[in-house]
């Protein structure tokens, strides 16, 4: 199997992506290639942040690689937290504080529509490509489930009675924003190989 680097320090994302594409590629982590730097995400869009990370790894380490930026967009909050999803309640990143802040801001709000969105930037054989996935759903009023990470206990995808955190990982990995974007990435890579 051919190696490809996933430019993330997020263990949960790495596990999800390896579960989805590990049968096609040997997905290396940043630790696997000796990269311990924190790559600053300074763009104002998911696409921009994904490209920053992918370009950094490709230019500094020379590997074919991809990076994602993902987040929760809540309709009534003008798509916040968006690119600030991981640090919504401030630095350092803290999922429990992020969830608490979101619940406070949504208290009493009737419109609970939201979506998770992922953008993946790929640099493969020197060519840049972008893949996107999103899933619509709602923000529920209390935490449910203990699987997943981040906002998963609050997000119920449209057409389901379970939150992402209540779903077995195999089910989430079929429908999630990251799965949808990753499957587009896999299709592209299979055509190239």
C-alpha positions as CSV (number, residue, x, y, z in Angstrom):
1,X,0.0,0.0,0.0
2,X,1.2,3.5,-0.8
3,X,1.9,5.9,2.1
4,X,0.0,9.2,2.5
5,X,0.3,11.6,5.4
6,X,-2.8,13.0,7.2
7,X,-1.6,16.3,8.5
8,X,-3.4,16.3,11.9
9,X,-2.5,16.1,15.6
10,X,-6.1,15.1,16.4
11,X,-6.0,11.4,17.4
12,X,-9.8,11.1,16.9
13,X,-9.7,12.4,13.4
14,X,-6.8,10.1,12.6
15,X,-8.7,7.1,13.9
16,X,-11.8,8.0,11.9
17,X,-9.9,8.5,8.6
18,X,-7.8,5.4,9.1
19,X,-11.0,3.4,9.6
20,X,-12.4,4.8,6.4
21,X,-9.4,4.7,4.1
22,X,-6.9,2.3,5.7
23,X,-7.8,-0.5,3.3
24,X,-6.7,1.7,0.4
25,X,-3.7,3.7,1.7
26,X,-1.2,3.5,4.6
27,X,-2.3,6.7,6.4
28,X,0.7,8.1,8.3
29,X,0.3,10.6,11.1
30,X,2.5,13.6,11.7
31,X,4.2,11.7,14.5
32,X,5.0,8.9,12.0
33,X,7.0,11.4,9.9
34,X,8.7,13.1,12.8
35,X,6.6,16.3,12.7
36,X,5.9,17.7,16.1
37,X,5.3,21.3,15.1
38,X,1.9,22.9,15.7
39,X,0.8,24.2,12.3
40,X,-1.0,27.5,12.8
41,X,-4.4,27.7,11.2
42,X,-4.7,31.4,10.4
43,X,-7.2,31.3,7.5
44,X,-10.8,32.4,7.9
45,X,-12.2,29.5,6.0
46,X,-12.0,25.7,6.3
47,X,-10.5,25.5,2.8
48,X,-7.8,28.0,3.7
49,X,-6.8,26.2,6.9
50,X,-6.7,22.8,5.3
51,X,-4.4,24.2,2.5
52,X,-2.1,25.8,5.0
53,X,-1.5,22.4,6.8
54,X,-1.2,20.4,3.6
55,X,1.3,22.8,2.0
56,X,3.4,23.0,5.2
57,X,3.8,19.2,5.2
58,X,4.4,18.9,1.5
59,X,6.9,21.7,1.3
60,X,8.8,20.8,4.5
61,X,8.7,17.0,4.4
62,X,8.0,16.2,0.8
63,X,5.2,13.7,1.4
64,X,2.0,13.3,-0.6
65,X,-0.4,14.5,2.1
66,X,-3.8,15.8,2.9
67,X,-5.2,17.9,5.7
68,X,-8.7,18.8,6.8
69,X,-10.4,21.6,8.6
70,X,-13.8,20.8,10.0
71,X,-16.4,22.4,12.2
72,X,-19.9,22.9,13.3
73,X,-22.0,25.6,11.7
74,X,-25.1,26.7,13.5
75,X,-27.7,28.5,11.4
76,X,-29.0,30.9,14.0
77,X,-25.5,31.8,15.1
78,X,-24.5,33.0,11.6
79,X,-22.7,29.7,11.1
80,X,-20.6,30.0,14.3
81,X,-18.6,28.4,15.7
82,X,-17.3,27.5,12.2
83,X,-13.5,27.6,11.9
84,X,-13.3,28.4,15.6
85,X,-15.2,25.2,16.6
86,X,-12.2,23.6,18.4
87,X,-11.5,26.9,20.4
88,X,-15.0,28.3,20.6
89,X,-14.7,28.9,24.4
90,X,-11.1,30.2,24.0
91,X,-7.6,28.8,24.4
92,X,-6.6,26.1,25.1
93,X,-9.1,24.0,23.2
94,X,-11.6,22.4,25.6
95,X,-14.5,20.4,24.3
96,X,-16.5,20.6,27.5
97,X,-16.2,24.4,27.7
98,X,-17.1,24.6,23.9
99,X,-20.2,22.5,24.4
100,X,-21.2,24.6,27.5
101,X,-20.8,27.8,25.6
102,X,-22.9,26.5,22.7
103,X,-25.7,25.3,25.0
104,X,-25.8,28.7,26.7
105,X,-26.0,30.5,23.3
106,X,-28.8,28.1,22.2
107,X,-30.8,28.3,25.4
108,X,-34.4,29.0,24.5
109,X,-33.7,29.2,20.7
110,X,-36.3,27.4,18.5
111,X,-34.2,27.2,15.3
112,X,-31.7,24.5,16.1
113,X,-30.5,23.7,12.5
114,X,-26.8,23.1,12.2
115,X,-24.4,21.2,10.0
116,X,-21.0,19.7,10.3
117,X,-18.7,20.6,7.4
118,X,-15.2,19.2,6.4
119,X,-12.9,20.5,3.7
120,X,-9.9,18.3,2.8
121,X,-6.9,19.7,0.9
122,X,-4.9,17.1,-0.9
123,X,-1.4,17.6,-2.4
124,X,-0.7,14.5,-4.5
125,X,2.2,14.3,-6.9
126,X,2.5,18.1,-6.6
127,X,-1.1,18.8,-7.6
128,X,-3.6,20.5,-5.1
129,X,-7.2,19.3,-4.9
130,X,-10.1,20.1,-2.5
131,X,-12.9,17.8,-1.3
132,X,-15.8,18.8,0.8
133,X,-18.4,16.9,2.9
134,X,-21.3,18.2,5.0
135,X,-24.2,16.8,7.0
136,X,-27.3,18.6,8.1
137,X,-28.8,18.1,11.5
138,X,-29.9,19.8,14.7
139,X,-28.4,20.8,18.0
140,X,-30.3,19.0,20.8
141,X,-30.8,20.5,24.3
142,X,-28.7,18.0,26.4
143,X,-25.7,15.7,25.9
144,X,-26.4,12.2,24.7
145,X,-23.9,9.4,24.1
146,X,-20.3,8.9,24.9
147,X,-18.7,7.9,21.5
148,X,-17.1,10.4,19.1
149,X,-15.6,13.7,20.2
150,X,-16.2,17.5,20.2
151,X,-19.8,18.4,19.6
152,X,-20.9,14.9,18.7
153,X,-23.1,14.5,21.9
154,X,-25.2,17.5,20.8
155,X,-25.5,16.9,17.1
156,X,-28.3,14.7,15.7
157,X,-28.0,14.2,11.9
158,X,-31.2,14.7,9.9
159,X,-33.2,11.5,9.5
160,X,-31.7,9.9,12.6
161,X,-32.9,9.5,16.3
162,X,-29.3,9.2,17.6
163,X,-26.6,11.8,18.1
164,X,-23.2,11.2,16.5
165,X,-22.0,10.3,20.1
166,X,-24.7,7.6,20.4
167,X,-23.9,5.9,17.0
168,X,-21.4,3.1,16.7
169,X,-18.3,4.5,15.0
170,X,-19.0,2.2,11.9
171,X,-22.3,3.9,11.4
172,X,-21.0,7.5,11.9
173,X,-18.1,6.7,9.5
174,X,-20.6,6.0,6.8
175,X,-22.6,9.3,7.0
176,X,-20.4,11.9,8.7
177,X,-19.1,15.1,7.0
178,X,-15.5,13.7,7.3
179,X,-16.6,10.4,5.8
180,X,-18.2,12.1,2.9
181,X,-15.2,14.2,2.1
182,X,-12.8,11.3,2.7
183,X,-14.7,9.1,0.3
184,X,-14.4,11.7,-2.4
185,X,-10.7,11.8,-1.6
186,X,-10.4,8.0,-1.9
187,X,-12.3,8.0,-5.3
188,X,-9.9,10.6,-6.6
189,X,-6.8,8.7,-5.4
190,X,-8.1,5.4,-6.8
191,X,-8.4,7.1,-10.3
192,X,-4.8,8.4,-9.9
193,X,-3.4,5.0,-9.1
